[in-house]
Amino acid sequence: IRKNQIPLVSITSNLTEGYNANNVVKILKEKMEKYQSAGSIPEFVSYRFSGQQDNQAKEMAFLSNALLVAVFLVLLIIVAQFNSYSAPGVIMFSIVLSLIGVFLGLVISQQSFVIIMTMIGIISLAGVVVNNAIVLIDYTNLLQKKRREELGLKEDEPLSNDEFILATIQAGKTRLRPVLLTAITTVLGLVPLAIGFNIDFFTLFSSYDPNIFIGGDNNLFFGPMSWAIIYGLSFATFLTLVIIPALYLLLFKFKIWIFGKFNLKVKSNF
């Protein structure tokens, strides 16, 4: 075929089961570069990889932008609800923890990063993992407010370091069960979708044979999304109970130091 009077040769192929398209293309690129550096390919001949690779690049760019928009909208809502700048920043850190959990889980389980469905799972995580951090930080603020009222402190008078630590610990103890139960029920609910658990309800009620089997075509589509949510949520939940309170405490100390250094009044909504 010709394009703009230039002769073209298009080569297509199908993958053998068990092989990954990205790995195969990487190997082909390395071999073509060796041929080109050795002078085996004439200078007037050029090549490029298209088809699935081009589509994946476009999909990755679109979904990456969608992730940024989702994170921005979540941050906007949290800032409006908390009327604060510092607390939403700590809460949004749980999204970073979920991303680490997704990639760590994929590496450990040696699963492929399916661009569309894995990215959809990551985007979904942006709105899910922040819930635990919101519950934790919100209850910590509530305990701080009650303690300030008990001590008769003014709005611009901060709690002592010990009082803040006690409020943070009490919030962690109180919210431990709902945070864990929420994460566990979500993960367990996604396991059948992740492993491709199938039941034939027609044969179940007609001949009392559920015809249960694992896998299927749907698992290739929904499996990567489910595993991404499972890995990210599991990893972020346990670290949220430890890292988020620690970050909030460090931020409180930093806030006191900054306002004390410049002789400013401490703002509760900073």
N, C-alpha and C positions, 0 to 999 in steps of 0.2 A: 504494500500500500504506500501511498504518497501523501504527505501533508505539506502544503506550501511548496510543492515541487521537490520536496526532500524525501527520498526513499526511507521507509520505516519498516522495521520488523518487530512485531508484537509477539512475545512469548508468554504463554499462560501455563499454569500448572495447578494441581490440587495437592493438598497435604495428605501424607499418609497418617493414619490414626496414631496418636501418641506424640506427634511432633507439633511444635509451636511455630506459628508463622513468623514471629519476630526473630526467633533464634535462627530459623532457616535463612531469612533475609540477611541477617548479620553475617552468617557464614558466606553467603554468596557475595556480599559486598567486599569482604576480606579477600576472597579469591579473585574478584574482578580487579581490585586494587593491585594485587600482586601481578596479575597479567599486564595491567597497564604500566606499572613501574618497570616490568621486564621488557617492555616494548612489543609485547605480543599483540596488542590492540593498536591498529593504525591511528594516527592523530586525527584523521577526519571522521573517525567513528566515535560517537558518544553514546552513553546509555544512562538510563535512570529507572528507578523502581517506582511503579505506580499501582493503580488498582486499590487493593486493600490497604496498603500503606498510606496512600493519600487520604483515603476515607478515615482511617484511624487518627491521622494527624488533625483533620478537621473536627472530628468528634471530640478529641482530647481538648482542643482549643475551646470549643463551645462549652463543654462540661466544666472546664476550669473556670471560665467566666461565670458560669452558673453557680459554681461553688463560692466564688468571691461575692456575687450578688446575695446569695443566701446568708453568708456570714455577715455581710453588711446589714441586711435587714434584721437579722437576729440581734446584732449589736445595737441597732437603732431602737428596737423595742425594749431591750434590757435597760439602756440608758434612760429612756423615757419612764420606765416603771420604777427604777431605783432612784432616779433623780440624782445620779452620782456618776463620777468618771472612773474612780478606782475599782469599785466592786465589779462593774461589767468587764473591766480588763482582766480581772482574776477569773471571772466566770468563763470568758472566752478562751482562756488557756486550756480548758477541758477539751476544746476542739483539737488543739495541738496534740493532746494526749491520745485522743481517739485516732488521729492520723498515724501516730507512732504505733498504736495497737494494730491497726489494719495492716501496715507494711510488715510489722514484726510477725503477725500471724500468717501472712502469706509466705514469708520467707521460711518460717519454721515448718509449716505444712507443705511447702514446696508447691504451692498453687500458682497458677498464672494470673497476672493482672489483666483481667478482661476490661478493656477500656470503658465500654458503655455501662455495663451493669455494675462493675466495681465502683466506678465513679458515681453512679446513682446511689449506691449504698453509702459512699462517703458523704455525698450531699445530704442524704437523709440523716446521717449521724450528726451533722452540724446543728440540726434542730432537736435532736434527741439527747445527746450527752450533756447539753447545758442544763437540762432539767434538774439533774442531781446537784450540780453546783449552785443553781438558783435556790433550791430548797435549803441547802446548807448555809449559804451566805445570808439569805433572808431571815432564817431563824436566828443566826448569830447576831444580826442587827437588832432583831426583836429583843433578845436577851440583853444586849447592851443598853437598849433604850430603857428597859425595865430597871436595870441596875443603876442607870444614871438618875432615874426618878427616885429610887430608894435612897441614893446617896445625896440627893438634892443638888446635883450638879447643874450648872447652867449650860446653855446650848454650845457655848464656845469653850467649855471646860472638858477636856478629854478624860476618859477612864484611865486609871493607872495600868501599867503593863500587866500586873498580876490579875487585875479584874478582867482585862481583855482576854487573857489566856484562859481564865476560868470560864468565861462566856463561850469561847471557841470550843473548849473541851466539852462543855455541857451540850452545845448544839450538835457536835459530832456524835455524842452518845445518844441523844434523843432522835436524831434523824438517820442513825445507822440502819435501823430495821427497814423503814420505808424506802431508803435508797437502794439497799440490797434486794429487797423484794421486787421493786420495780424493774431493776436490771435483770434479775433471775427470770422473772415471768416473761420479759421480752425476749431474752435469749432462748429460753425453752420453747417459746411459741414459734421462733424462727428455725429451730433445728429440723422439724419435718420438711420445711421448704428448702433448707440448705442441702439435706441429704437426698431429696427427691422421694419422700415417703408418699406412696400412692395407694389408694383404696378404691376399688370399683364398687360404688354404692348400688349400681343396678343389679349386679350379681349378688351383692350382699343381701338385698331384700327379696330377690327373686329365687335364688337357690341357696341362700345362706353361705355363700362363698365370697369373702371379701376380696380375694385375689390380690393380696398385698404384695407389693414389690418395691424395690429401692432403685432410684435412677429415673430414666426416661428422658424424653426430649425437653420437657419443661425444666428439668434440673440444669441443663446446659445454659438456660436463659436466666433463671432466678437464683441458681446456686451461688454464683459469684457475688451477687448483691447481698444475699443473706449472710454469707460468710464474712463479708466486709463489715456488716453491721454487728455481727456476733463478736468478731475479733476486736473491733474498735470500742464497742460498748463494754465488753468484759474488762479490757485493759484500762479504759478511762474510769470506770466505776470505782475500782479498787484504789487507783491512784488519786482519784478525786477526794476520797475520804482522808487522804494523808497530805497530798501536795497543796490542794486548794486552801485548807485552813492554815497551812504553813506560809503560803504566799500572802494570804490575807493578814497574818500576823506581821510578816516582814513589811508589808505595805503600810500597816498601822504605825510601826516604829519609824519608818521612813517619813511618813506624813508628820509625825510629832517632831522629828528632827528638823525637817524643812521649815515648818511653821515656827519652831522655837529659834532656829538660826536667824530668821528674818523678823522675829518679834511680831508675828502675825497671829490673828485669832484662828483657832482651829475650826474649820467648817465641817460639820457632820456629813454634808453631801458632797465632799470633795472626792 
